[in-house]
Amino acid sequence: MSGKIVRASATREAILVTAERLYAEHGVHTVSNRQISDAAGQGNNTAVGYHFGTKTDLVRAIVGKHAAPMERLRADLLARAEGSGEIRDWVACLVRPSTAHLDELGSPTWYARFIAQVTTDPALRKILVEESMTSQVLIRVVEGLNRCLPALPAPIRVERGEMSRHLMIHVPAERERALAEGTPTPRATWQDAADGLIDAIAGIWTAPVSG
């Protein structure tokens, strides 16, 4: 590999890491490409556009960087959950890829807060939806969860799916923020945090239906 290619790869990685951190801490639309270039140590203010194109392309690249390791974790969980009739096993397939990935990244991390920021923008949120729709593993996990809830009415299923999604996005983001600020967290580790989140989401899915 030539020195030029190595330098370009290092520049791309520096931009990705820096953009993820700045987007997580300040919001996607309040951070300019120039700020990212400066913080990444790039003298050329057009570096972000040169390597990634638009802001949407940059967000998509950050999501893609983390998607692959989380998909591998989810596939391992799916293999263990296949055939299970326990809701917790399927909820774990949804929750643990994210929390385990954040744990593997070490400290500090920014990805949970980055995802929380991305979901506030309808256009950028489509990137996450597209990523989900292309994951055959995730589709099989959702199918497994649905098989555990045959009597749940469709509108309630949609409603509880939205509730679960919000918890899976914002609970890790709040824990990540607390860790970054050095404030106490309800659970000592990411694994413990996943246990609590699985408890809560399983409770949502199995709660009685009123009306």
C-alpha positions in Angstrom: 0.0 0.0 0.0 1.5 3.3 -1.0 2.1 6.2 1.4 -0.5 8.3 -0.3 -3.2 5.7 0.2 -2.1 5.2 3.8 -2.3 8.9 4.5 -5.7 9.2 2.8 -7.0 6.3 4.9 -5.7 7.9 8.1 -7.3 11.2 7.1 -10.7 9.6 6.5 -10.5 7.8 9.9 -9.6 11.1 11.7 -12.5 12.8 10.0 -14.9 10.0 10.9 -13.9 9.9 14.6 -13.9 13.7 14.9 -17.3 14.1 13.2 -18.8 11.5 15.4 -17.6 13.2 18.5 -18.7 16.7 17.5 -22.0 15.5 16.2 -22.6 13.6 19.4 -21.7 16.6 21.6 -23.2 19.5 19.7 -25.8 18.1 17.2 -25.4 17.3 13.5 -26.6 20.6 12.0 -24.7 22.9 14.4 -21.3 21.5 13.3 -19.8 22.6 10.1 -17.4 20.7 7.8 -14.8 23.4 8.5 -15.1 22.7 12.3 -14.6 19.0 11.7 -11.6 19.6 9.5 -10.0 21.9 12.0 -10.6 19.6 14.9 -9.3 16.6 12.9 -6.1 18.5 12.3 -6.7 19.0 8.6 -5.3 22.3 7.2 -7.5 22.0 4.1 -11.1 23.1 5.0 -12.4 21.1 2.0 -11.1 17.8 3.4 -14.5 16.6 4.6 -16.2 17.2 1.3 -13.3 15.7 -0.6 -13.3 12.4 1.3 -17.0 12.1 2.0 -19.1 14.4 -0.1 -22.2 15.8 1.7 -23.0 15.8 5.4 -25.5 13.0 4.7 -22.7 10.9 3.2 -20.5 11.5 6.2 -23.3 10.5 8.6 -23.9 7.4 6.5 -20.2 6.5 6.7 -20.2 6.8 10.5 -23.2 4.6 10.7 -21.6 2.1 8.4 -18.4 2.0 10.4 -20.3 0.8 13.5 -22.9 -1.3 11.7 -20.6 -4.2 10.7 -19.3 -5.1 14.2 -22.8 -4.8 15.7 -24.2 -7.0 12.9 -21.7 -9.7 13.8 -22.7 -9.5 17.5 -26.4 -9.7 16.6 -25.8 -12.7 14.4 -24.1 -14.6 17.3 -27.1 -13.7 19.5 -29.5 -14.8 16.9 -27.8 -18.2 16.6 -28.3 -18.7 20.3 -31.9 -17.5 20.3 -33.2 -19.5 17.3 -36.3 -21.5 18.3 -36.7 -19.7 21.6 -40.2 -18.8 22.8 -38.8 -16.4 25.4 -39.4 -12.7 24.7 -36.2 -11.8 26.6 -34.0 -13.8 24.3 -35.3 -11.8 21.2 -35.2 -8.5 23.0 -31.6 -9.3 23.9 -30.8 -9.7 20.2 -32.0 -6.1 19.8 -30.3 -4.5 22.8 -27.0 -6.3 23.3 -25.3 -5.6 20.0 -25.3 -1.9 20.7 -24.3 -2.1 24.4 -21.7 -4.8 23.8 -20.2 -2.7 20.9 -20.0 0.4 23.1 -18.3 -1.7 25.8 -15.8 -3.0 23.3 -15.0 0.5 22.1 -13.7 1.4 25.6 -14.0 4.9 27.1 -14.9 7.5 26.1 -17.5 6.7 23.4 -19.7 9.0 21.4 -21.7 6.6 19.2 -24.8 6.3 21.4 -25.2 10.1 21.6 -24.4 10.4 17.9 -27.3 8.0 17.0 -29.6 10.0 19.4 -28.7 13.2 17.5 -29.3 11.6 14.1 -32.8 10.3 15.0 -33.9 13.9 15.7 -33.6 14.7 11.9 -36.2 13.0 9.6 -33.9 13.0 6.6 -30.9 11.6 8.5 -33.1 9.1 10.4 -33.8 7.5 7.0 -30.2 6.3 7.0 -30.8 4.2 10.1 -34.0 2.9 8.6 -32.2 1.9 5.5 -29.5 0.2 7.5 -32.1 -1.8 9.4 -34.0 -2.8 6.3 -30.9 -4.3 4.7 -30.1 -6.4 7.7 -31.4 -9.9 7.2 -30.3 -10.8 10.8 -32.4 -8.0 12.2 -35.4 -9.0 10.1 -35.1 -12.5 11.5 -34.8 -11.2 15.1 -38.0 -9.1 14.6 -39.8 -12.2 13.2 -38.7 -14.2 16.3 -40.0 -11.5 18.6 -43.3 -11.4 16.7 -43.8 -15.1 17.0 -43.7 -14.7 20.8 -46.6 -12.2 20.6 -49.2 -13.7 18.3 -52.2 -12.2 20.1 -50.9 -8.7 20.3 -53.1 -6.4 18.0 -51.2 -4.8 15.2 -51.6 -1.1 16.3 -50.3 -2.1 19.8 -47.4 -3.9 18.2 -46.5 -0.8 16.3 -46.9 1.4 19.4 -44.8 -0.8 21.6 -42.2 -1.1 18.9 -41.8 2.7 18.9 -41.5 2.7 22.7 -38.9 0.1 22.6 -36.9 1.9 19.9 -36.9 5.1 21.9 -35.5 3.2 25.0 -32.9 1.5 22.9 -31.7 4.8 21.5 -31.9 7.1 24.5 -31.0 5.0 27.5 -27.6 4.1 26.1 -27.1 7.8 25.0 -27.9 9.0 28.5 -25.5 6.4 30.1 -22.8 7.4 27.7 -23.3 11.1 28.5 -23.1 10.3 32.2 -19.9 8.4 31.8 -18.4 11.2 29.8 -19.3 13.7 32.5 -18.2 11.4 35.3 -21.6 11.3 37.0 -23.1 8.2 38.6 -25.0 5.7 36.5 -27.8 3.3 37.7 -25.8 0.3 36.4 -22.1 -0.3 36.9 -21.3 -1.8 33.4 -22.7 -1.8 29.9 -23.7 -5.5 30.4 -25.6 -4.6 33.5 -27.2 -1.7 31.7 -28.3 -4.1 28.9 -29.9 -6.3 31.5 -32.0 -3.5 32.9 -32.9 -2.3 29.4 -34.0 -5.8 28.4 -36.1 -6.1 31.6 -37.8 -2.8 30.7 -38.5 -3.6 27.1 -39.7 -7.2 27.8 -42.1 -5.6 30.3 -43.4 -3.2 27.7 -44.1 -6.1 25.2 -45.8 -8.3 27.8 -47.8 -5.5 29.5 -51.6 -5.9 29.4 -53.6 -4.1 26.7 -56.2 -1.6 28.0 -59.3 -0.7 26.2 
